[in-house]
Amino acid sequence: MNDKVNDAIIKNFQQILDESGIEAVITEETELNRDMGIDSLGIVNLILSIEEDLEIELDDYLAEIRNAHTVKELSAIIEKACC
């Protein structure tokens, strides 16, 4: 797993949760769902932040991203786009 990608996901996911007042420790196994306080708008914000941090475009991977259930799955998809 690419540390740069993983770090960008975790950093941005944590920021979204912090802004929502949700305390959680984000790991590779953390699920990307409403139970963690992230809705579809949160996912969009997460992806936009990751694109900016990594200086990549993820438009071609949005269908796959929608199906990602964990940070690890999301990281694998983003790695295809940038690495």
C-alpha positions in Angstrom: 0.0 0.0 0.0 1.3 3.5 -0.9 1.9 5.5 2.2 1.4 8.8 0.5 -2.1 7.8 -0.7 -3.0 6.2 2.6 -1.8 9.2 4.6 -3.8 11.6 2.3 -7.0 9.6 2.8 -6.6 9.3 6.6 -5.7 13.0 7.0 -8.6 14.2 5.0 -11.1 11.7 6.4 -10.0 12.7 9.9 -10.4 16.4 9.1 -14.0 15.8 7.9 -14.9 13.9 11.1 -13.2 16.6 13.2 -15.2 19.3 11.5 -18.4 17.3 12.3 -17.4 16.9 15.9 -17.0 13.1 15.6 -14.1 11.6 17.5 -12.6 8.5 15.8 -9.3 6.9 15.1 -9.0 6.3 11.3 -7.2 3.1 10.2 -7.0 1.1 6.9 -10.0 -0.9 8.1 -12.2 2.1 8.9 -15.4 1.9 7.0 -16.5 4.7 4.8 -20.2 4.9 5.8 -22.8 6.9 7.6 -22.0 5.1 10.8 -18.7 7.0 10.8 -20.4 10.2 10.2 -19.5 10.5 6.5 -22.4 10.9 4.0 -22.3 11.2 0.2 -21.4 14.9 0.5 -18.6 14.0 2.9 -17.3 11.4 0.4 -17.3 14.1 -2.3 -15.4 16.5 -0.1 -12.9 13.7 0.8 -12.2 12.9 -2.8 -11.8 16.6 -3.7 -9.3 17.0 -0.9 -7.4 13.9 -1.9 -7.2 15.1 -5.5 -5.8 18.4 -4.3 -3.3 16.8 -1.9 -2.0 14.3 -4.4 -2.4 16.5 -7.5 -4.5 13.9 -9.4 -7.8 13.6 -11.1 -10.1 10.8 -10.0 -13.0 11.3 -12.4 -12.4 8.0 -14.2 -12.6 6.1 -10.9 -15.7 7.6 -9.4 -17.8 4.4 -10.0 -15.2 2.3 -8.2 -14.8 4.9 -5.4 -18.6 4.7 -4.8 -18.2 1.0 -4.1 -15.3 1.3 -1.7 -16.2 0.3 1.8 -13.0 0.8 3.7 -10.0 3.2 3.7 -7.9 0.3 2.4 -10.3 -0.3 -0.6 -10.3 3.4 -1.3 -6.5 3.6 -1.2 -6.2 0.7 -3.7 -8.5 2.5 -6.1 -6.6 5.8 -5.8 -3.3 4.1 -6.2 -4.4 3.0 -9.7 -4.9 6.6 -10.6 -1.7 8.0 -9.4 1.0 5.4 -8.9 
